[in-house]
Amino acid sequence: MRTATFVRATAVVLMLAAAPFAGAQQQGEAPKMTPEQQAAMETYMKLATPGAGHKALEPMIGTWSVSTTMWEKPGAQPQTGGGTAENTWVLGGRFVRQDFEGEFAGMKYQGLGFTGYDNYKKKYVGTWMDTMGTMMMHMQGSGDPSGKVFTLGSTVDDAMTGKSIKVRTVTRIVDANKHVMEMFGPDPAGKEFKMMEIVYTRK
């Protein structure tokens, strides 16, 4: 609901701000905006401009060798996989796009994800989708004061139980050539454990 309201408000502000420009162009006059329109335009332009939150994601940009380890439950024998990820800036440095190709548990798969920083919510946001399902994962969270650890939460559907479960991911920037993402979720008793670890090493 907040997103829809924000979009409508943005559209209204842009139309109001554009109206004086259109009229002035027709009459050959300098464009004018009311103080309220000017303030609104400045607010929305600031919200639309990439900042420090986006810059913190810069170490993830590049081409990476990926190693994946997954545990079905605590103490279980892990399943492993790997592949290659290509992370690029899109939409003028507002979002990091990840294109992944690899293999897990003997099956080839592709993944596509986006990670960014929402200036309005002051939260990191992300999505993930891949060929191992038809769902889209939505994530939201925050970064720590160092700007090198990002913790995002999500609610996903568990096909085995028919219920929704909460998961969280913790991504750590180790250095310019390595970052690690860990995913945590509930074990059969409902206690959180590490379900997955993905290591990205720069090629």
Helices and strands as residue ranges (DSSP letters): H 2-27, H 35-47, H 52-55, G 58-60, E 62-70, E 79-90, E 95-104, E 107-118, E 123-130, E 137-143, E 149-158, E 163-175, E 178-186, E 192-202
